[in-house]
Amino acid sequence: MALKKIQDCVIIGSGPAGYSAAIYASRADLNPILFEGTQPGGQLTTTTSIDNYLGFPVGIDGINFMQNCKKQAERYNTKIINQSVINVCLSNKNRGIHHIFFEKKCINSRGVIIATGSNPKLLGIQKEKKLIGLGISFCATCDGFFHKDKDVAVVGGGDTALSDTNYLSKICKKVYLIVRKNYFKASKILQSYILKKKNVKILFCSQITKIIGNNFLEGIKIFNHEKKTNITILVNGLFIAIGHIPNTEIFKNQLDLDNKGYIIVKKGSTITNKPGVFAAGDVQDPNYRQAITSAGTGCMAALDLEKYLIS
Ligand SMILES: Cc1cc2nc3c(=O)[nH]c(=O)nc-3n(C[C@H](O)[C@H](O)[C@H](O)COP(=O)(O)OP(=O)(O)OC[C@H]3O[C@@H](n4cnc5c(N)ncnc54)[C@H](O)[C@@H]3O)c2cc1C
């Protein structure tokens, strides 16, 4: 692959944010180079059905969706490198050159778009990974509707778990909320909302010990570590809401990150604290974490970079 000495746009990540940035940047003649990382296509490749993305009236599976995104970026000549970026050296200077390291090589670029996403935290029990997308979910707004009028369970005691519980309580018959501690970490306002819900059963001091089902989730076993009792509940939907880990390890000490490790961007933009470096998608978004918001901020990052390069 013949490369220019100095690039205009390097994109790190191949989820919806990375590909959206690539499509906009390539159509603006920035000749982007995109690194796929260890999960080509990103988180959506682990789901069987996307039903909330605009423009797909009968939904689409995650792998096909992301393959379409890749084809669209390739149509405009985005160069795709099937490698992970192992290190970066980001310049502090306006119009400075950033260095992106992979394998034993380095690419120099005026602009960098970071779209490395995040990973949901797992419980770490057997069958959990196998049943992701087969009853186990990390996104109530994405998958809640599949469990309309059924019983489901949510794990977690923070804001996300309680927001998910609130959302699910409106569409599902019953929601079991499994909390490890004997209190919630979530905001008081969310707690007061949930405590009033008649179809939410809160199980404090509780932990899931076993996942039941081989091809699809059938139920869970829960241990109460205060009373030392076990119960089994039969649910086809389990929403794990114990947090996400943004993929920002290689940007530590180079970019401003918040206390959870998310990249901090200037409000209403994708601008980071380094000139010419932009962040899009879940890596800078602890709140929405949706494919469509990731694609939206990917577009913003390409436009922000284009503006930076001509200013
Ligand atoms: C099981 C599941 C189902 C979901 N279902 C839906 C749904 O139905 N609808 C919806 O809107 N959202 C859904 N989501 C959320 C959605 O997947 C995310 O919001 C979205 O994928 C975030 O996009 P992103 O581009 O920011 O990052 P990601 O999709 O997380 O992609 C990150 C990319 O960065 C790459 N990367 C990371 N580090 C490096 C590195 N060092 N070098 C190079 N590349 C790197 C990875 O390989 C990956 O390609 C779901 C999430 C999960 C886990």
The ligand as a Gaussian input file, in Angstrom:
#p B3LYP/6-31G(d) Opt

LIG

0 1
 C      -24.928000      -6.874000      21.847000
 C      -25.150000      -5.427000      21.477000
 C      -26.288000      -5.069000      20.784000
 C      -26.517000      -3.745000      20.428000
 N      -27.645000      -3.445000      19.726000
 C      -27.850000      -2.186000      19.327000
 C      -28.992000      -1.858000      18.537000
 O      -29.832000      -2.691000      18.219000
 N      -29.137000      -0.541000      18.168000
 C      -28.245000       0.443000      18.534000
 O      -28.433000       1.588000      18.149000
 N      -27.165000       0.134000      19.267000
 C      -26.937000      -1.134000      19.673000
 N      -25.837000      -1.424000      20.436000
 C      -24.901000      -0.340000      20.770000
 C      -24.001000      -0.053000      19.543000
 O      -23.420000      -1.266000      19.131000
 C      -22.931000       0.963000      19.884000
 O      -23.529000       2.148000      20.369000
 C      -22.097000       1.289000      18.641000
 O      -21.590000       0.131000      18.049000
 C      -20.941000       2.211000      18.992000
 O      -20.260000       2.469000      17.803000
 P      -18.765000       3.009000      17.782000
 O      -18.425000       3.159000      16.344000
 O      -18.628000       4.150000      18.678000
 O      -17.872000       1.864000      18.436000
 P      -17.837000       0.281000      18.383000
 O      -18.976000      -0.316000      17.661000
 O      -17.606000      -0.120000      19.800000
 O      -16.528000      -0.005000      17.524000
 C      -15.264000       0.298000      18.031000
 C      -14.243000      -0.057000      16.976000
 O      -12.967000       0.405000      17.388000
 C      -11.993000      -0.591000      17.085000
 N      -10.835000      -0.366000      17.952000
 C      -10.769000      -0.338000      19.315000
 N       -9.505000      -0.113000      19.709000
 C       -8.751000      -0.001000      18.574000
 C       -7.368000       0.203000      18.306000
 N       -6.471000       0.348000      19.281000
 N       -6.953000       0.249000      17.018000
 C       -7.836000       0.127000      15.997000
 N       -9.162000      -0.078000      16.190000
 C       -9.599000      -0.154000      17.460000
 C      -12.724000      -1.896000      17.309000
 O      -12.084000      -2.966000      16.625000
 C      -14.085000      -1.561000      16.714000
 O      -14.052000      -1.758000      15.336000
 C      -25.582000      -2.737000      20.799000
 C      -24.432000      -3.082000      21.518000
 C      -24.205000      -4.410000      21.852000
 C      -22.960000      -4.786000      22.625000

